[in-house]
Amino acid sequence: MKNSLVNAKIFRCNTVRVATSRRFGGVIAVAFSTFIAFMGIGVVDPLLPLIGRQMGASPFQVEWLFTSYIAVMSLSMFISGYLSTRFGSKKTLITGLLVVVLFSTLSGLSPGISIFAVFRGGWGLGNALFTSTALSIIVGLSSGNVERSITIYEAALGLGIASGPLLGGFLGTFDWRYPFFGTATLMAIGFIVTMAFVSEPENREKRRTPVEIIEALRDGGVRTNSLIALGYNFGFFTILAYTPLTLAGLTTIELGITYFLWGILVAFSSVILVPRLIRKIDRFRLLEMNLLVFSILFIVMGAFPLLRLEIVVVSGLFCGISNASFTSLAMEVSPFSRSVSSAAYNFLRWAGAAIAPILAGLLGQTYGFSTPFYVVAPVILAATLTLFFYAPRLRYSIATNFQKAVPSNPGK
C-alpha cells in the first residue's frame, strides 16, 4: 500500500515536471519567435538611404515602407484578437509567422518602391497576427505571472529591434535585398520551433469579436493610456523610421551598428533598468520624467545635427523605459481579457505611429531635415502633460481591476 502511494506521488511529480518543462519550452519558443519578428522591424533601418538611392525614391516615398507596415498592423488588431479566440492562439501565431515569411521574401523581390510598400503592408499583417497573441501566450504559459511575462516579452522585443539593424547593415553591404531573405529564413525557423514546442495555453479565452475592441477603447483607463502611448510612439517611430535618412555620411553597416547600440539600450532599460527604478520611484513619475526628457532630445536633434548620431543611441534608454511602462499599464488598467486589452492598446498607439514616418518624410523633404524633430517634440510633451493630469484615473483603474481580481474572504 505504501509503495503504491509512493509510486503515485512520484508519478504526479514527474507529470508536473514534464508539464512545467513543456510550458517553459513554449515560453522560450515564443520569445525566440518574438525576437525574430521584431528583428524584422529594424532590419529596414540601415537600408533606407540605400533603397532610396537605388530605387530613385524621395524621403516621403521611402517612409511608406514603414507607414504601410504599421498602418496594416494597427487595423489588423480588429481581427487578430477575434482570430486568436476563434481558432486558438497557437494557430493565429503560426499563421502570422507564415505570412511574414511570405511577404518578407516578396519584399526582397520588389521591383519598385510602390509594390515594395504593398508587400511591407502584408508583412505588417503577419506581424500583427503574431504580436497580438505572443504576449498572451507567454502570460498563459507562465501561469498568469504578468510581470515575469512582460519582462521576457520586452527582452525578446528589445534584442530583436537591436539585432535587426545589425543584420540589415551586414547583409545590406552585399545587396539591400539580402536582409529580407535572411529575415524570411529566420522566421521559417521560428515557425518550426513554435510548431514543435508551443502548445495552446490551458486557460484559453472565450471567443471575442472585433466590437469588443471598440468597447475596450470606450473605457477611460484603456483609452487614456493608449492615447498617451500614441504620442510616445509618434516619437519612437520617427527615430526608427525617419532619422536614418538624416544621418548623412554613414555607410549601411555603420547605420546598422548605430541602431544596434540603440536597440541594446532599449533592451537594457526595459528589462534591467525599469524593474530597479520602479522600486525607488513611483512609476507614473518615472514615465512622466522619461517622456519629458525624450521630448527635449528631439529639440536637441533638430538644433544640433552634429549631435544627432549620439542622441539616437542614447535615446534607446528612454525608449526602453517607455516600452516597458506602457506595456505593463496596457494590461493593468484594462478590465478586459488579455487579447482584447492588447488589441485595443496596439490599435490606437500604432495608429499614431503610422502617421509619423510619412509626415516626417514629407516635412523633411519640403522644409528641411531638422523640421520633423521640432514637430515631434510638442507631440511627446502633450503626451507627458496628459499623463500628469490623468495619472489619478489610471491609478484608479489599476486599483479597481486589482480588487476585482482578488476574491473576497468573508472569514477575515
BELVEN-V71454 format. One record per run of one state. SS is the DSSP state (a for helix, b for strand, c for the rest). FROM is the first residue (numbers start at 0). LEN is the number of residues. Records with the same first field share a line. If there is no record, write none. Layout:
BEGIN
SS=FROM-LEN  FROM-LEN
END
This chain:
BEGIN
c=0-1  42-2  55-3  87-1  108-4  141-4  172-5  197-12  218-1  246-5  277-5  303-1  332-5  367-3  405-7
a=1-41  44-11  58-29  88-20  112-29  145-27  177-20  209-9  219-27  251-26  282-21  304-28  337-30  370-35
END
